[in-house]
Amino acid sequence: MMMNRDRVIREIRAARKYDRRINLQEVSLGGADLSYLDLEDANLRGASLEGAILQCADLWGADLRGANLRGADLQAADLKEADLRRACLVGANFQAANLQEADLRLANLQGANLQRANLDGADLEGADVRETDFRGSRLSGSRPVRLDNLSVDDEMDGGG
């Protein structure tokens, strides 16, 4: 189902009014500007968000399993505890985003920008991180971050 920002806002309001989870499963929001929206705990499983603008959006605990976020702009977005398993994140911009405790297992992060992102406790097991930019990212935390396919350079912040 194709949606735009106004329809998403209506869905958010209806969900909050009736105290239910925002359900945007498998919707098409390619190229939509969803900046600053409160999508906390939203169901976006399998959604098409290719090229969407989600700057400063609140996606805390959101279910984005299998979502297509190719080329999406998530700069400074809050994705704490978000489920991004098997998501397509190719070329996405996560600069200064909060991905603390996020589940990124088997996600495709090829060429993604994760500069200055907070990945404390994130799970990247099996993720494709070829050509991903992790400069200045936080990679510490209670749970070790698995970075298969990554060449670590001196510019990464591994301290806590």
PyMOL commands that set and color helices and strands:
alter all, ss='L'
color gray80, all
select helices_A, chain A and resi 5-17
alter helices_A, ss='H'
color red, helices_A
deselect
rebuild
show_as cartoon
